[in-house]
Amino acid sequence: MSNVSGPDSRTGITDELAVEIAKLGMVRESSEMGALGRLTELAARAVPGCAGATTIRWSLTDPPQILATAASHPDLAELTEVQRVRREGPSFSAVLERAPVSCDDTLVETRWPDYVGAALRRGVRCFATTLYENNQVLLSLGLYGVLPKALDPRRLAVAALLVAQSGAAVTNTREAPGGRGARGGRPGEGYPHPRHGLRRRHRLRRAQADLPDPPCEAHRHRQAHRGG
């Protein structure tokens, strides 16, 4: 009988994904900034319904301050900047309350009006933020979908596992001799962004899967962008 396991139907974690998750926690595989970048890229690919992701490392001060960021798309790096300037948004709320934050449909969201308006102009229709914290590191992982309710709460265990592994890696790089911490700066610095925006990347992924883009949703995205 083979000892090779297949996908876990409860979490959607395949053997290949399990290997990638395990690598997130390896000190020799990454600097601190590299760990944030790999977490962001892997979350955008691995979490069901996720079209893009952001990662923020926060200070452990009160209130927490943004220290370093990574984003899978330029549009999402801009949303992190909106939160930094306004000092409010889902990531800020999550770290202040030390609790996950989610939104099933950005069109009916009433919290953080400036952030929501910016998100809609960039085609974000749902989002979720999860956290990892220990006595040295505080990370938030933001997930973004381009369709309402695309991020199924029952499948977000993958995101929690990813951010925990990356948080352990960041902690280990800080403790390791000669470890390289993430440099400060404006959100999005230090990690190469794909050239395609969030909505175009989503259309490309749907085309590769041979699935048509829903015309009503695409129309509303364009109208929201024009009205921005």
C-alpha positions in Angstrom: 0.0 0.0 0.0 1.3 3.4 -0.9 2.2 5.9 1.9 1.7 8.9 -0.4 -1.4 10.8 0.7 -3.7 12.8 -1.5 -5.5 16.1 -1.0 -7.1 16.7 2.4 -10.8 17.2 1.5 -11.4 19.1 4.7 -8.7 21.8 4.0 -7.9 21.5 0.3 -4.2 21.0 1.2 -2.5 18.8 -1.4 0.9 17.1 -0.9 2.5 19.8 -3.1 0.9 22.6 -1.1 1.9 20.9 2.2 5.6 21.0 1.1 5.3 24.7 0.2 3.7 25.4 3.5 6.5 23.6 5.3 9.2 25.6 3.5 7.7 28.8 4.8 9.0 27.9 8.3 12.5 27.1 7.2 15.0 29.8 8.3 17.6 28.9 5.7 15.0 29.4 3.0 14.3 33.0 3.6 15.1 36.4 5.0 12.3 38.1 7.0 11.2 40.0 3.9 11.5 36.9 1.8 9.2 35.1 4.2 6.5 37.8 3.9 6.8 37.8 0.1 6.5 34.0 -0.1 3.5 34.0 2.3 1.7 36.6 0.2 2.3 34.8 -3.1 1.4 31.4 -1.7 -1.8 32.7 -0.1 -2.9 34.2 -3.4 -2.5 30.8 -5.1 -3.5 28.4 -2.4 -6.6 29.8 -0.6 -9.8 28.9 -2.4 -11.5 32.0 -3.9 -8.5 34.3 -3.2 -7.5 36.5 -6.1 -4.8 38.4 -4.3 -3.2 38.8 -0.8 -1.2 41.3 1.4 0.9 40.7 4.4 1.8 43.3 7.0 4.3 42.9 9.9 3.3 45.1 12.8 5.1 46.5 15.8 4.1 45.1 19.2 3.6 48.7 20.5 0.3 50.1 21.5 -1.1 51.1 19.1 0.6 48.8 16.5 2.6 50.4 13.7 3.2 49.0 10.2 6.8 47.9 9.9 7.0 46.0 6.6 4.6 44.8 3.9 4.2 42.6 0.9 1.5 42.5 -1.8 0.6 40.1 -4.6 -0.6 43.0 -6.8 0.0 46.7 -7.1 -3.7 47.4 -6.5 -3.5 45.7 -3.2 -0.3 47.5 -2.2 -2.3 50.7 -2.8 -5.0 49.5 -0.4 -2.4 48.9 2.3 -1.2 52.5 1.7 -4.8 53.7 2.1 -5.0 52.0 5.5 -1.6 53.4 6.5 -2.5 57.0 5.7 -6.0 56.8 7.2 -4.9 54.6 10.1 -8.1 52.5 9.7 -9.3 49.5 7.7 -9.7 45.8 8.1 -6.0 45.1 8.9 -5.9 47.9 11.5 -9.2 46.6 13.1 -7.9 43.1 13.2 -4.6 44.0 15.0 -6.3 46.4 17.4 -9.0 43.9 18.3 -6.7 40.9 17.9 -9.4 39.1 16.0 -10.0 38.0 12.4 -12.0 40.5 10.2 -14.0 39.6 7.1 -16.5 41.1 4.6 -18.7 39.0 2.3 -19.6 41.8 0.0 -17.8 45.1 -0.2 -20.9 46.8 -1.8 -22.8 46.6 1.5 -19.9 47.1 3.9 -20.4 50.2 6.1 -17.1 50.1 8.1 -14.1 52.0 6.9 -15.8 54.1 4.1 -12.6 55.4 2.6 -11.0 52.0 2.4 -14.2 50.4 1.0 -14.4 53.0 -1.7 -10.8 52.4 -2.7 -11.4 48.6 -2.6 -14.4 48.8 -4.9 -12.5 51.0 -7.4 -9.9 48.2 -7.6 -12.4 45.4 -8.1 -12.4 43.9 -4.6 -15.8 42.4 -3.7 -14.9 40.5 -0.5 -12.0 40.3 1.9 -10.8 38.6 5.0 -7.9 39.3 7.4 -6.3 36.7 9.7 -3.5 37.1 12.3 -0.5 35.5 13.8 1.1 36.7 17.0 3.8 35.5 19.4 6.0 37.5 21.9 8.2 38.8 19.0 6.1 39.0 15.9 2.6 40.2 14.9 1.5 39.5 11.3 -1.7 40.1 9.4 -2.6 38.3 6.2 -5.2 40.0 4.0 -7.1 37.9 1.4 -9.1 39.5 -1.4 -11.8 38.1 -3.8 -13.3 39.7 -6.9 -16.7 38.1 -6.4 -19.0 38.4 -3.4 -18.6 35.6 -0.9 -15.7 34.1 -2.8 -13.8 33.5 0.4 -15.6 30.6 2.1 -15.0 30.9 5.9 -14.8 27.1 6.1 -11.8 27.1 3.8 -9.8 29.8 5.6 -8.0 27.3 7.8 -5.4 27.2 5.0 -4.8 30.9 5.5 -4.4 30.5 9.2 -1.9 27.7 8.7 0.1 29.8 6.1 0.4 32.9 8.3 1.4 30.8 11.3 4.2 29.1 9.4 5.4 32.4 8.0 5.2 34.0 11.5 7.4 31.2 12.8 9.9 31.8 10.0 10.0 35.6 10.7 10.6 34.8 14.4 13.4 32.4 13.5 15.1 34.8 11.1 15.2 37.4 13.9 16.7 34.9 16.3 19.2 33.3 13.9 22.8 34.6 13.9 23.1 37.1 11.1 19.4 37.0 10.5 18.1 39.8 8.2 15.1 41.7 9.4 12.6 43.3 7.1 13.4 46.8 6.2 10.9 49.6 6.9 9.4 51.8 4.2 6.2 52.4 2.4 3.8 49.4 2.0 4.7 47.2 -0.9 8.4 47.9 -1.0 10.8 45.1 -1.2 8.7 42.6 -3.0 8.2 42.5 -6.8 4.6 42.9 -7.9 3.0 41.2 -10.9 2.4 43.6 -13.8 -1.3 42.7 -14.0 -3.9 44.3 -11.7 -6.2 42.3 -9.6 -9.1 42.2 -11.9 -7.0 41.4 -15.1 -5.2 38.7 -13.2 -8.5 37.2 -12.2 -9.7 37.3 -15.8 -6.5 35.6 -17.0 -7.0 32.8 -14.4 -10.6 32.3 -15.4 -9.6 32.1 -19.1 -6.9 29.5 -18.3 -9.6 27.5 -16.5 -11.9 27.9 -19.6 -14.5 29.7 -17.5 -16.2 32.9 -18.8 -16.1 36.0 -16.7 -19.6 36.7 -15.3 -20.8 39.7 -17.4 -22.8 41.3 -14.6 -19.9 41.3 -12.2 -17.5 42.5 -14.8 -19.9 45.4 -15.8 -20.2 46.5 -12.1 -16.4 46.4 -11.7 -16.0 48.7 -14.7 -18.7 51.1 -13.5 -17.2 51.2 -10.0 -13.8 52.0 -11.6 -15.1 54.7 -13.8 -17.0 56.3 -11.0 -13.9 56.2 -8.7 
